[in-house]
Amino acid sequence: MSSPTRILHVFGRMGRGGAETWLMNVWRHIDRERFLFDFLVHDSTPGEFDDELRSQGSRILVRPYARDPVRYSAAMAEAVRARGYTVIHSHVAYFSGWVLGLARGLGIAGRIAHSHNDFAQAQRAWPRAAYEGVMRKAIQMHSTRGLACSLPACSSLFGSEWQAQGKYEVLHYGYDFSRFTSEHIGGELRRVTRRALGIDEDAFVIGHIGHFSRQKNHEFIVELAAARRLRGHTRDRYVLVGGGGLRDSIERSVVERQLGEAFVFTGVRADVPELLAAFDVMILPSRWEGLGIVVLEAQASAVPSLVSDRVPEEAVVIDDLVTQAPLETGAWLEALAEIENQPRPQRDRAVAAMRESRFGLERNVERLSAIYEQEAARAR
Protein backbone atom coordinates (compact mmCIF):
# COMPACT_ATOMS: atom_id res chain seq x y z
CA MET A 1 0.00 0.00 0.00
CA SER A 2 1.38 3.41 -0.96
CA SER A 3 1.95 5.99 1.76
CA PRO A 4 -0.65 8.77 2.15
CA THR A 5 -0.25 12.16 0.53
CA ARG A 6 0.99 14.55 3.21
CA ILE A 7 -0.86 17.88 3.16
CA LEU A 8 0.07 20.89 5.29
CA HIS A 9 -2.81 23.27 6.06
CA VAL A 10 -1.91 26.80 7.15
CA PHE A 11 -4.36 28.65 9.43
CA GLY A 12 -4.31 31.41 12.01
CA ARG A 13 -5.58 28.84 14.52
CA MET A 14 -7.95 25.89 14.49
CA GLY A 15 -10.83 27.62 16.27
CA ARG A 16 -14.55 27.36 15.58
CA GLY A 17 -14.65 29.65 12.57
CA GLY A 18 -16.55 28.84 9.40
CA ALA A 19 -13.52 27.73 7.37
CA GLU A 20 -12.15 25.63 10.21
CA THR A 21 -15.53 24.00 10.82
CA TRP A 22 -15.81 23.15 7.12
CA LEU A 23 -12.34 21.60 7.01
CA MET A 24 -13.03 19.56 10.14
CA ASN A 25 -16.14 18.15 8.43
CA VAL A 26 -13.95 17.17 5.48
CA TRP A 27 -11.18 15.75 7.68
CA ARG A 28 -13.63 13.51 9.56
CA HIS A 29 -14.88 11.96 6.31
CA ILE A 30 -11.90 11.96 3.94
CA ASP A 31 -9.97 8.72 3.34
CA ARG A 32 -7.06 8.96 5.77
CA GLU A 33 -5.28 6.08 4.11
CA ARG A 34 -4.92 8.39 1.11
CA PHE A 35 -4.45 11.77 2.78
CA LEU A 36 -2.69 12.90 5.95
CA PHE A 37 -3.45 16.40 7.25
CA ASP A 38 -1.10 18.44 9.44
CA PHE A 39 -1.67 22.05 10.50
CA LEU A 40 0.71 24.98 10.79
CA VAL A 41 -0.90 27.75 12.85
CA HIS A 42 0.18 31.31 13.59
CA ASP A 43 -1.56 31.80 16.94
CA SER A 44 -0.14 30.17 20.08
CA THR A 45 -3.62 30.21 21.67
CA PRO A 46 -4.89 26.60 21.58
CA GLY A 47 -7.68 26.03 19.07
CA GLU A 48 -10.93 24.28 19.93
CA PHE A 49 -10.19 21.51 17.41
CA ASP A 50 -6.56 20.86 18.42
CA ASP A 51 -7.20 17.93 20.76
CA GLU A 52 -9.44 16.10 18.30
CA LEU A 53 -6.90 16.51 15.52
CA ARG A 54 -3.98 15.33 17.63
CA SER A 55 -5.94 12.34 18.92
CA GLN A 56 -6.24 11.08 15.33
CA GLY A 57 -2.59 11.57 14.40
CA SER A 58 -2.53 15.07 12.91
CA ARG A 59 0.22 17.42 14.05
CA ILE A 60 -0.40 21.01 15.12
CA LEU A 61 2.75 23.02 14.38
CA VAL A 62 2.60 26.32 16.26
CA ARG A 63 4.71 28.92 14.48
CA PRO A 64 3.71 32.40 15.82
CA TYR A 65 6.17 34.30 13.65
CA ALA A 66 3.98 35.65 10.85
CA ARG A 67 5.22 39.22 11.51
CA ASP A 68 8.88 38.13 11.44
CA PRO A 69 9.70 36.99 7.88
CA VAL A 70 13.12 35.55 8.75
CA ARG A 71 11.92 33.43 11.68
CA TYR A 72 8.77 32.42 9.82
CA SER A 73 10.76 31.27 6.79
CA ALA A 74 13.09 29.20 8.99
CA ALA A 75 10.16 27.67 10.87
CA MET A 76 8.36 26.78 7.65
CA ALA A 77 11.51 25.19 6.22
CA GLU A 78 12.02 23.13 9.37
CA ALA A 79 8.43 21.86 9.31
CA VAL A 80 8.50 20.95 5.62
CA ARG A 81 11.84 19.14 5.75
CA ALA A 82 10.79 17.14 8.80
CA ARG A 83 7.59 15.76 7.26
CA GLY A 84 8.05 15.93 3.50
CA TYR A 85 4.76 17.52 2.46
CA THR A 86 3.60 17.07 -1.12
CA VAL A 87 0.81 19.68 -0.99
CA ILE A 88 0.39 22.89 0.99
CA HIS A 89 -3.10 24.34 1.42
CA SER A 90 -3.04 27.91 2.70
CA HIS A 91 -6.11 29.48 4.33
CA VAL A 92 -4.60 32.80 5.51
CA ALA A 93 -6.04 35.23 2.94
CA TYR A 94 -3.46 37.58 1.41
CA PHE A 95 -0.61 36.22 3.52
CA SER A 96 -0.95 33.09 1.39
CA GLY A 97 1.23 34.91 -1.15
CA TRP A 98 4.16 34.73 1.27
CA VAL A 99 3.34 31.19 2.42
CA LEU A 100 3.15 29.80 -1.11
CA GLY A 101 6.30 31.62 -2.17
CA LEU A 102 8.17 29.90 0.66
CA ALA A 103 6.56 26.58 -0.24
CA ARG A 104 7.67 26.93 -3.84
CA GLY A 105 11.23 27.62 -2.74
CA LEU A 106 11.10 24.53 -0.52
CA GLY A 107 10.06 22.35 -3.44
CA ILE A 108 6.42 21.68 -2.53
CA ALA A 109 4.80 20.80 -5.85
CA GLY A 110 1.12 21.40 -5.04
CA ARG A 111 0.41 24.89 -3.69
CA ILE A 112 -3.22 25.84 -3.00
CA ALA A 113 -4.49 29.26 -1.90
CA HIS A 114 -7.99 29.22 -0.41
CA SER A 115 -10.18 32.31 -0.11
CA HIS A 116 -12.73 32.13 2.70
CA ASN A 117 -13.90 35.73 2.72
CA ASP A 118 -14.98 38.65 0.58
CA PHE A 119 -12.95 41.71 1.56
CA ALA A 120 -14.40 44.00 -1.11
CA GLN A 121 -16.53 45.86 1.45
CA ALA A 122 -13.75 46.12 4.05
CA GLN A 123 -12.31 49.56 4.65
CA ARG A 124 -8.52 49.74 4.33
CA ALA A 125 -5.82 52.39 4.48
CA TRP A 126 -3.41 52.69 1.56
CA PRO A 127 -0.59 50.66 3.17
CA ARG A 128 -2.97 47.74 3.59
CA ALA A 129 -4.27 48.13 0.04
CA ALA A 130 -0.69 48.13 -1.26
CA TYR A 131 0.11 45.00 0.75
CA GLU A 132 -2.94 43.23 -0.66
CA GLY A 133 -1.97 44.17 -4.21
CA VAL A 134 1.53 42.77 -3.78
CA MET A 135 0.29 39.60 -2.12
CA ARG A 136 -2.39 39.01 -4.76
CA LYS A 137 0.35 39.05 -7.41
CA ALA A 138 2.42 36.68 -5.26
CA ILE A 139 -0.52 34.29 -5.02
CA GLN A 140 -0.98 34.40 -8.79
CA MET A 141 2.73 33.71 -9.26
CA HIS A 142 3.27 30.96 -6.69
CA SER A 143 -0.04 29.08 -6.48
CA THR A 144 -0.73 26.04 -8.61
CA ARG A 145 -4.42 26.22 -7.74
CA GLY A 146 -6.86 28.56 -6.01
CA LEU A 147 -10.12 27.70 -4.26
CA ALA A 148 -12.85 29.94 -2.86
CA CYS A 149 -16.04 29.41 -0.88
CA SER A 150 -18.09 31.73 -3.13
CA LEU A 151 -17.87 33.85 -6.27
CA PRO A 152 -17.29 37.10 -4.30
CA ALA A 153 -14.56 35.41 -2.26
CA CYS A 154 -12.90 34.25 -5.47
CA SER A 155 -12.80 37.74 -6.97
CA SER A 156 -11.68 39.25 -3.68
CA LEU A 157 -8.45 37.25 -3.36
CA PHE A 158 -7.66 36.25 -6.93
CA GLY A 159 -8.82 39.34 -8.82
CA SER A 160 -11.73 40.07 -11.12
CA GLU A 161 -10.12 38.18 -14.03
CA TRP A 162 -9.74 34.93 -12.08
CA GLN A 163 -11.81 32.89 -14.54
CA ALA A 164 -9.42 33.64 -17.39
CA GLN A 165 -6.46 32.14 -15.55
CA GLY A 166 -7.81 28.60 -15.49
CA LYS A 167 -6.49 27.52 -12.09
CA TYR A 168 -9.11 29.03 -9.78
CA GLU A 169 -12.51 27.60 -8.88
CA VAL A 170 -15.35 27.93 -6.41
CA LEU A 171 -15.49 24.98 -4.03
CA HIS A 172 -18.61 25.38 -1.93
CA TYR A 173 -18.31 24.23 1.65
CA GLY A 174 -19.47 20.70 2.27
CA TYR A 175 -21.29 20.25 5.54
CA ASP A 176 -22.38 17.29 7.66
CA PHE A 177 -26.06 18.05 8.22
CA SER A 178 -26.80 14.82 10.10
CA ARG A 179 -26.56 16.65 13.46
CA PHE A 180 -29.62 18.71 12.50
CA THR A 181 -32.12 15.88 11.89
CA SER A 182 -35.06 15.31 14.22
CA GLU A 183 -33.35 12.07 15.27
CA HIS A 184 -30.64 14.17 16.94
CA ILE A 185 -32.73 17.23 17.81
CA GLY A 186 -35.65 16.08 19.94
CA GLY A 187 -38.89 18.00 20.28
CA GLU A 188 -38.13 19.04 23.86
CA LEU A 189 -34.73 20.52 23.01
CA ARG A 190 -36.06 24.01 22.29
CA ARG A 191 -37.56 24.29 25.76
CA VAL A 192 -34.58 22.65 27.48
CA THR A 193 -32.04 24.90 25.75
CA ARG A 194 -34.02 28.04 26.53
CA ARG A 195 -34.24 27.04 30.16
CA ALA A 196 -30.47 26.48 30.27
CA LEU A 197 -29.96 29.97 28.81
CA GLY A 198 -32.36 31.52 31.32
CA ILE A 199 -34.91 32.43 28.64
CA ASP A 200 -38.68 32.13 29.02
CA GLU A 201 -40.61 29.87 26.66
CA ASP A 202 -42.72 32.75 25.34
CA ALA A 203 -39.73 34.96 24.47
CA PHE A 204 -38.93 35.89 20.87
CA VAL A 205 -35.31 34.74 20.54
CA ILE A 206 -33.05 36.49 18.04
CA GLY A 207 -29.71 34.72 17.78
CA HIS A 208 -26.30 35.45 16.29
CA ILE A 209 -23.38 33.04 15.96
CA GLY A 210 -20.02 34.52 15.07
CA HIS A 211 -16.73 36.01 16.18
CA PHE A 212 -16.91 39.40 17.88
CA SER A 213 -15.17 41.41 15.16
CA ARG A 214 -15.81 44.46 13.01
CA GLN A 215 -16.85 42.19 10.14
CA LYS A 216 -19.73 40.62 12.09
CA ASN A 217 -21.14 44.05 13.04
CA HIS A 218 -22.48 43.35 16.53
CA GLU A 219 -22.99 47.10 17.01
CA PHE A 220 -25.86 46.88 14.55
CA ILE A 221 -27.51 44.20 16.69
CA VAL A 222 -27.43 46.53 19.70
CA GLU A 223 -28.96 49.34 17.63
CA LEU A 224 -31.64 46.97 16.36
CA ALA A 225 -32.45 45.83 19.89
CA ALA A 226 -32.83 49.43 21.07
CA ALA A 227 -35.12 50.25 18.15
CA ARG A 228 -37.24 47.14 18.76
CA ARG A 229 -37.55 48.05 22.44
CA LEU A 230 -38.87 51.50 21.50
CA ARG A 231 -41.53 49.76 19.41
CA GLY A 232 -42.68 47.79 22.43
CA HIS A 233 -41.00 44.43 21.74
CA THR A 234 -40.25 43.65 25.36
CA ARG A 235 -40.27 39.85 24.84
CA ASP A 236 -37.15 39.97 22.64
CA ARG A 237 -34.10 38.08 23.84
CA TYR A 238 -30.78 38.25 21.98
CA VAL A 239 -28.42 35.29 22.20
CA LEU A 240 -24.89 36.12 21.02
CA VAL A 241 -22.69 33.07 20.55
CA GLY A 242 -18.93 33.38 20.12
CA GLY A 243 -15.80 35.02 21.44
CA GLY A 244 -13.41 37.64 20.18
CA GLY A 245 -11.73 40.94 20.89
CA LEU A 246 -14.83 43.14 20.63
CA ARG A 247 -17.00 41.18 23.05
CA ASP A 248 -16.20 43.41 26.05
CA SER A 249 -17.08 46.60 24.18
CA ILE A 250 -20.38 45.11 22.97
CA GLU A 251 -21.26 44.03 26.50
CA ARG A 252 -20.55 47.57 27.73
CA SER A 253 -22.72 49.01 24.96
CA VAL A 254 -25.60 46.72 25.94
CA VAL A 255 -25.37 47.87 29.56
CA GLU A 256 -25.11 51.55 28.59
CA ARG A 257 -28.28 51.20 26.48
CA GLN A 258 -30.03 49.55 29.45
CA LEU A 259 -30.60 46.38 27.45
CA GLY A 260 -28.74 44.00 29.74
CA GLU A 261 -31.74 41.85 30.62
CA ALA A 262 -32.45 41.24 26.92
CA PHE A 263 -28.99 39.85 26.04
CA VAL A 264 -27.30 36.51 26.70
CA PHE A 265 -23.58 36.12 25.88
CA THR A 266 -22.72 32.41 25.68
CA GLY A 267 -19.06 32.47 24.66
CA VAL A 268 -17.70 29.95 22.17
CA ARG A 269 -19.96 26.90 21.92
CA ALA A 270 -19.79 23.59 20.07
CA ASP A 271 -23.52 22.80 20.33
CA VAL A 272 -24.71 24.91 17.41
CA PRO A 273 -27.66 22.66 16.42
CA GLU A 274 -28.95 22.75 19.99
CA LEU A 275 -28.62 26.54 20.23
CA LEU A 276 -30.34 27.06 16.89
CA ALA A 277 -33.25 24.98 18.15
CA ALA A 278 -33.87 27.72 20.72
CA PHE A 279 -33.86 30.55 18.15
CA ASP A 280 -36.91 32.07 16.49
CA VAL A 281 -34.66 33.81 13.97
CA MET A 282 -30.94 33.87 13.24
CA ILE A 283 -29.46 37.22 12.19
CA LEU A 284 -26.20 37.97 10.40
CA PRO A 285 -25.68 41.73 9.83
CA SER A 286 -22.15 41.28 8.47
CA ARG A 287 -20.32 44.16 6.81
CA TRP A 288 -18.73 41.59 4.50
CA GLU A 289 -18.90 37.81 4.30
CA GLY A 290 -17.22 35.05 2.30
CA LEU A 291 -20.24 32.77 2.53
CA GLY A 292 -21.77 32.64 6.00
CA ILE A 293 -21.71 29.00 7.08
CA VAL A 294 -24.10 29.77 9.93
CA VAL A 295 -26.72 30.56 7.28
CA LEU A 296 -26.40 26.96 6.08
CA GLU A 297 -26.74 25.70 9.64
CA ALA A 298 -29.84 27.81 10.24
CA GLN A 299 -31.50 26.53 7.06
CA ALA A 300 -30.79 22.94 8.09
CA SER A 301 -32.45 23.77 11.41
CA ALA A 302 -35.52 25.20 9.64
CA VAL A 303 -34.82 28.50 11.42
CA PRO A 304 -35.53 31.73 9.46
CA SER A 305 -32.49 33.90 8.82
CA LEU A 306 -32.28 37.65 8.36
CA VAL A 307 -28.94 38.54 6.80
CA SER A 308 -27.29 41.59 5.31
CA ASP A 309 -27.10 42.11 1.58
CA ARG A 310 -23.34 41.55 1.88
CA VAL A 311 -23.91 37.81 2.39
CA PRO A 312 -23.46 35.98 -0.96
CA GLU A 313 -26.66 34.72 -2.54
CA GLU A 314 -24.93 31.36 -2.94
CA ALA A 315 -25.61 30.74 0.76
CA VAL A 316 -29.36 30.67 0.09
CA VAL A 317 -30.71 27.17 -0.58
CA ILE A 318 -34.23 27.35 0.89
CA ASP A 319 -35.60 30.68 -0.34
CA ASP A 320 -38.43 30.89 2.18
CA LEU A 321 -36.00 30.68 5.09
CA VAL A 322 -33.58 33.48 4.19
CA THR A 323 -34.34 37.20 3.97
CA GLN A 324 -31.66 39.63 2.83
CA ALA A 325 -31.84 43.32 3.72
CA PRO A 326 -29.56 46.37 3.47
CA LEU A 327 -27.83 47.44 6.67
CA GLU A 328 -30.49 49.97 7.64
CA THR A 329 -32.33 49.67 10.94
CA GLY A 330 -35.72 50.46 9.38
CA ALA A 331 -35.40 47.69 6.81
CA TRP A 332 -34.49 45.17 9.50
CA LEU A 333 -37.38 46.23 11.73
CA GLU A 334 -39.81 45.58 8.88
CA ALA A 335 -38.19 42.27 7.97
CA LEU A 336 -38.29 41.00 11.55
CA ALA A 337 -41.97 41.94 11.83
CA GLU A 338 -42.69 39.73 8.80
CA ILE A 339 -40.53 36.86 10.05
CA GLU A 340 -42.34 36.77 13.41
CA ASN A 341 -45.46 35.50 11.62
CA GLN A 342 -43.67 33.27 9.12
CA PRO A 343 -44.43 29.51 9.21
CA ARG A 344 -41.43 27.20 9.48
CA PRO A 345 -40.91 24.11 7.30
CA GLN A 346 -40.56 20.66 8.77
CA ARG A 347 -36.99 20.10 10.05
CA ASP A 348 -36.18 16.88 8.19
CA ARG A 349 -37.37 18.36 4.89
CA ALA A 350 -34.98 21.25 5.45
CA VAL A 351 -32.11 18.86 6.22
CA ALA A 352 -32.87 16.84 3.08
CA ALA A 353 -32.82 19.98 0.94
CA MET A 354 -29.43 20.98 2.36
CA ARG A 355 -27.95 17.52 1.87
CA GLU A 356 -29.03 17.50 -1.77
CA SER A 357 -27.70 21.00 -2.39
CA ARG A 358 -24.27 22.14 -3.56
CA PHE A 359 -23.25 22.04 0.11
CA GLY A 360 -23.64 18.27 0.44
CA LEU A 361 -20.59 16.83 2.19
CA GLU A 362 -20.09 13.72 0.08
CA ARG A 363 -19.62 15.54 -3.22
CA ASN A 364 -17.39 18.12 -1.51
CA VAL A 365 -15.08 15.45 -0.10
CA GLU A 366 -14.95 13.74 -3.50
CA ARG A 367 -14.01 16.96 -5.27
CA LEU A 368 -11.36 17.97 -2.74
CA SER A 369 -9.88 14.46 -2.82
CA ALA A 370 -9.58 14.72 -6.60
CA ILE A 371 -7.92 18.13 -6.27
CA TYR A 372 -5.37 16.76 -3.80
CA GLU A 373 -4.62 13.84 -6.12
CA GLN A 374 -4.07 16.23 -9.02
CA GLU A 375 -1.84 18.49 -6.95
CA ALA A 376 0.19 15.59 -5.58
CA ALA A 377 0.73 14.33 -9.13
CA ARG A 378 2.80 17.44 -9.84
CA ALA A 379 5.57 15.93 -7.71
CA ARG A 380 5.75 12.72 -9.72
Number of C-alpha atoms within 10 A of each C-alpha: 5 6 9 14 21 19 23 26 19 23 20 21 23 25 17 20 16 19 23 20 18 18 17 19 18 22 16 13 14 18 14 13 11 15 17 19 21 21 23 22 23 20 16 13 13 14 16 17 15 16 12 11 19 12 9 10 11 16 16 22 17 17 17 17 18 17 9 9 11 10 14 19 17 12 17 18 15 11 15 17 11 8 12 15 23 24 26 29 25 26 22 21 23 24 18 27 24 21 26 26 18 18 24 18 11 16 16 22 21 27 29 26 30 27 30 26 23 26 20 17 12 11 10 12 7 9 9 11 12 12 12 18 14 14 21 21 15 19 26 21 13 22 25 18 19 24 24 27 26 26 20 27 25 27 20 23 30 24 15 12 10 17 13 8 9 10 14 22 17 16 20 21 26 25 24 20 21 14 17 25 18 14 10 12 16 12 11 9 17 18 16 16 18 20 13 8 15 10 23 13 14 10 17 19 23 23 23 24 25 24 23 22 15 14 16 19 19 24 18 17 22 19 15 17 25 16 15 19 15 10 10 9 14 13 14 19 23 26 23 23 20 19 19 12 11 15 18 12 13 17 16 12 16 21 13 10 12 11 17 15 11 18 21 17 16 14 15 18 13 11 9 17 19 20 21 29 24 24 25 20 24 24 26 26 26 21 22 23 26 25 28 25 22 21 25 23 22 24 28 28 31 26 24 27 27 22 22 21 18 23 23 21 14 15 22 20 20 17 9 15 23 24 19 21 19 13 17 12 17 12 12 22 15 11 15 19 11 11 18 12 8 12 12 15 16 11 17 17 14 23 24 15 16 25 20 13 14 18 23 19 23 16 16 19 22 14 13 16 17 12 15 22 16 12 22 21 14 14 12 7
